[in-house]
Amino acid sequence: MKIHLIGIGGIGVSALAQYYLSKGHNVSGSDLVASEITDFLKEKGIRISIGNLAENIKKDLDLAVYSPAVKPNNTEFKRAKKLKIKTISYPQALGELTKEYYTIAVAGSHGKSTTTAMVSLVLTKAGLDPTVIVGTKLKEFENSNFRAGKSKFLVIEACEYDSSFLYYSPKIIVVTNIDKEHLDYFKTFANVKKAFKKFIVKLPADGFLVNKYPSKEVKKVKKILKVPGKHNVFNAVLALQVAKILGIPEKISLEALSEFKGTWRRFEVKEGRANNKKITIISDYAHHPNEISATLKAVREKYPKKTIWCVFQPHQHQRTHYLFLDFVKTFKNAKIENIIITDIYDVAGRETKKISKAITSEKLVEKINTPRGTGRKNVSYLPIEELEFNIKQNINSGDVLIIMGAGNIYKLADKF
């Protein structure tokens, strides 16, 4: 088949593209901007076009798959519809695959990628040879977000945004947690919970729901886990329960979990330099107040006597709007020395002009620092282009710098 993916640079769509390639299909794709993901796919042999152009949609195309971020007025989308080419969304395409496999779907507001990775590595260690589609890159998968397996098992990260996970047909559902997330789509927390309920009731009679944290298993995992943070202990406990359902010996599961070194942009630790001063760099994807709180607690636990700097890039004006007071509370309570908040990262197709104008990082910092006398004095705003120079001038040798956010802020880590 000839398959074209619109928005191929997305973390989910890019994994699906690799799946199609592994099955011998002729795969192409396009995205608005080049990225390390599009570069990686090009190296794999996928034809990549930067920019949405009508000529990317050929008449002999069998299937066009589009990212949930793609809107009906997209040039390629309209062209595919005009030519009457089968056109489906990424969740619909992934949903079709879940019917062909024994699917394990990992859902939840936080921890999906890490838990999916843990489940995948346990199954791989046990010789179950799963196919994996995950929302982050794993060193164990040759720095990819996809693994081609030959067994009946498919492990996927199941995102709730746009109720995408309702297209999936899993035999095992893992729910890490449910929180006030993606409120630009759901509007209320009640609607978030309703969506998860709809997803869970899709389980067949012989299916399994994994969402508990038995204390005996928490103790076992705490002893062997190398990645920091209580949240990661809980993620690992869920992976251990999936393994038990599949009959994997506990010894193998714990061994796999003990070898887990983490994933791309999830508490990724590197040694760095700032004007010849040795520092520790941590790159992290956290972008929701509860994720930020958990990650900063983990940093403090890992480096109890170090001076810690946090650079945070808010992700999406709408998220910042809906969770504004939660962000304020999180940063006011953070037990670290220096916090810099930079410009909000715009998410294409998910912003409104009204909110984008009303919500800024400067206003967030102002609220964190008030009322005077009780607000923090070590929280500041800096434009993204001033971050590197400012930090290199002021950070001291031995300090820890955590660079946090789901946007392009991770590129700052390369500057050190």
N, C-alpha and C positions, 0 to 999 in steps of 0.2 A: 504493500500500500504506500501511496504518497501522502505524507501527513505534514501539515504546517501548523506551528504553534505560535499564536499571537501573544506577546508578553512572555517570551521564552526565558527572559532573565529572572523571572520570579523564582523563588526558592522551591515552590511546589511544582510549577510547570516545567522547570528545568529537569527535575527528577523524572517526571513523566516522559519527557523527550528522550532521556537516556533509556527508559524502559522500552519505548518503541524502537529505538536504535538497536537494543539488545535482541529484539525479536526479528531483526532483519528488514525493517521498514525503511523507506527512503524519507528521511526526516529533515525538515528545514524549520526556521523560526525567525521571528523579528522582535525587536524591542526598541523602545525610544532612545535608550542610551547604552553604550558599551559598558561592560563591567567585567569583573574577574570571572563571573559565572558565564557570561556569553563567550569570553575568551576560552574558558575551560571546555565549553561545548564545541567550539570551533575546532579545538585540538582533538576532540573525540571524533570529528568527521561530520558534524552537523553543519549545514549551510546557514550562516547567520547574516541577517540584514539589519542594519541599524537605521531605524526610522520605519514608520508604517506607510507602505507604498502599495497602491493597487496592483502593480505588476508583480508583487510577491505572491499573489494568489493566481495560480495557473489553472487553466481550464481542466487539466487532467488530474487535479488534486482529488484525492479520495476523502480526506477528512481535514477539517480545520478545527483546532482546539484553541479556545481563548481564555486568558486569565480573567478572574472575577473583576479585576481592575479595568478591563476593557469595556468601553461604553458602546451603545448601539450606533453612534455616529462615527465610530472608528472606520477609517478608510478600508482596511483589509476585511474587517467584519462585514461591511456593506457589500464589498465586492464578492465575498464568499456567498452571501445570501442571494445576491443577484444571479450568480452562476448556478444556484441551487445545489451547492456543495454541502454535504452533511457538516453542520456547524454545531459544536457542543462546547459547554464550558469545561474548565479543568475539573471541578467537582463531579460533573456528569461523566466525564471520561474515566476518572478514577473510580467512580461508582460502578461503572461497567466492569472494571477489573476486579473489584471486590467480590463480584458474583462468581468469578472463575476460580477463586482461591479460598482456602481457609484463612479468613482475614482477621487479624488482630488490630483493632483501631484504638489509638491512644488519643483521648480527648481531654479537655480541661483548659481553664483560663491561663494557667501557668505550669511550666514544667513539661509540656508536651514533647518538645524536641529531645530533651535529655532522657525522659522516660522511654520514648520510642527507641532511642539509641541503645539504652540499657537492655530493653527487651530483645532487640535485634542481635546484640552481641552475645547474650545468653543463649539464644536459639542457635546462633552460628557456632558457639563453643560446643554446644551439645550435638552438633552435626545435623541439625534439622534444615540447614541450607535455605534460609528464607529469602524471598525477594523483599526489598525494603525501600520505602519512599518516605524520607524524613526531611524536616525543615531546617536542617543544618548539615554542615560538612563533617565527616568523620575521618580521622586519620586511618582507622582500620578499614575504611572503604576507599583507600587511595585518595583521600581528601575529597570525596564525593558525597553527595546527599542521596545516592542511589546504590543499591546492591542488587545484582542480578542473581537470583537463586534458581535452583532446578526442582525444588520441592513444591508441595501444595500450599505452603505457608506464605502469606503476604502480611507484612507489618507496615502500617501506615500511620502517619500523623494526621489526625482528623480535626481540622479547624472548624470552629463554630461560626466564624464570621459569615454573614450572608446566609446562615443556616446551611452552609455547604455540607456538613457531615450528614445531613438527612438523606443525601444521595447514596450513602454507603450501606453495605449489607454485611456487617461483621459477625463473626461467631463469638469473639471475645471483645468486650468494650472495657477499656481502662479509663477511668475518670480521675484525674489528678486532684482537681478542685474546681469550684465554680465561684466566679468573682464578678464584680462590676467591670466588665471589659467589653470593648466594641459597642459602646453605647451610642456611637454615631449611627449604627444600624439598629440595635435593639431598643434604644431609647430608655428602657427601664431595666432594673435588675430582675424584676419579675418576668420580663420577656426572655431574659437570658436563661433563667431557670426552666421556663416552659420549653425552650428549644432543646435543652439537655434532656428533659423528660421525654420529649418526642423521639429523640435519638435512642435513648435507652430502651424504650418499648419496641424498637425495631428488632431487638434481639430475638432470635428464634427460641423455641421451647428448650432446645438443648444448648443454648448459648450461656455465656458467663459474663457477669458484671464484676469488675475488680475496682473497688474504691475504699477499702478498709486498710487500716494501719495497725495490725496486731502487735502488741508490745513485745512479745517474745521475738518476733522477726525484726523489729526495730533494733533490739539489742544485738542480734547476730550481725546485722548490716553495719551498725556503728563501728564494730570491731575491725571490719575489713575494708571499708570504703576509703578511698584516697582523696576523692574530690570533697572540698569543704562545704559546710552548711547543712543545717537540719533539713532544709527543703530537699536536698539531694538524698539524704537518708530515706525520706518518705518516698521519693521517686524510685529508689532502689527496692524498697519493700514491695511496691506495686509490681515491679519487674519479677521479683522473686515469686510472687503469687501466680503470675501468668505461667512461669516455669513449672510450678507445681501442678497446675491444671493440665499442662501438656506432658506431665510425667517425667520431667527432667530432674535427675537427681540433684538434691540440694548442694552437694559438694561441688558439682560442675557449675551451678548457678552462682554460688558464692565466689568461686574462683574467677569466673568471668567478670563479676561486679568488682572484685578486688583489683582487677587489671584495668578497669575503666579509667581513662585519663581525662575525660571531659570532651567537649565538642567545640566547634568553631564559635567564637564570640560568646561562650558560656564559661565565665571565670577562666579565661585563657591567660595563663601566666607566662611572661617572658622577662628576660633581663634587658634593661635598656640603659641609655646614657642621655644626660641633659647637660650640654656644655662640659663634657668630660666628668660629670658627676654620675656615679653608678646609682641607678634607681631600679625599682621593680615595676613593671607595667602589667596591668590586668585589663583585658578587653572583655566587655560583658554586654549582652544583648538586652538587659533589663530596661523596660520602658513603661511599666505600670507601677504605681506607688508601692504595692505589696511586693512586687519583684525587687524593686530598688531596696526596700527595707530589708528583705531577706538577704540580698547580696551584700549590702553594706555591713550587716551583722556578721556575715561569713568572713568578710575582709578583716573586720576588727578581731574576730576570734583567731584567724590565721596569723595576724600581725599585731598582737596585743600591745607591743611597746614601740611600734613604728609610727611616724607621722604619715597620715593618709590624706591624699588629695583625690577628689572626685570631680571629673568633668562629665557633665550630663547634657545630652542633647534630647530635649523633649521630642516625642515622635507623634506628629499630627496635631494640628490646632484643635480639632474636634475632641480628641482624647484629653488634651490639656484642659479644654473648656469643661468637659463633663466631670473630670476628676481633679479640678483645680485645688480644692481645699484638701483633698487627700494628698496631693503632691506637697502642699504647704506643710501639712502635719508630718509627713515622712521626712522631709529635709530638716525641719525644726528639731526632730527627735534623733536624727542621725548622730551617732557617737564617733564622728570623725572630725579631723581638724580643719580641712579646707574644702569648700564646695564652689565650683564654678559652673554656672548654667549658661549654655550658649543658645544660639537661635533655634527656633522650632523647625524641625524637618517636615517639609510639606510632603504629603502622600498624594500622588497623582490620582485624580478621580474620586477622592474621598474628603475634599475640603469644601467649605463654603466661604465666599468672600466676606460675609458679615462676621463670622467667627474668627477668620484669619486676621482681620483688622482689629478686632476687640481683644484677642488673647495674644499676649507676647511674653517672652521670657523675662523682659524687664519688669513687667507687672507681677510675674510669679516671684521673682527675687525680692521685689518691694514688699510683697505680702509676707514672705518668709521672715524678713528682717523687721517686721512690725508686730506689736507695738514696741516703741523704743524702750530699751531697758530689759525687755523680756524676749525680744527677737534675737536671732543669731547675728553676729557681727562678721562672721567668716564666710558668708555666702555672697557671691558677687556674680554679675553678668559680664560676659565678654563676647564680642562678635567672634564667629568661628575663625576668621582670618587672623585674629590676634592671639589665639590660644597658644600656639607653639612658642612664640617669642616670650610671652608672659610667664609661662610655666618654666621654660628653660632658665629664665632669669631668677625665678624665686624658689624653685624647688631645691631641696638640699640632698646631698649624697646620702643614700640609705633610705630615702622616703619611698612610699608606695603611691603610684598613680593609677587610679582606676578610670578607664575611659568607657563611658556607659551610654547606651542608647541603641535603637533599632535602625537608625538611619545610616548616613555615611560617616558618622563620627569615628568609626573604627579605623579609618584611614589615618587619623591623627597618631595612632600607635606606631605607625611606620616612621614617623618623624623623630622617634627616639631610639 
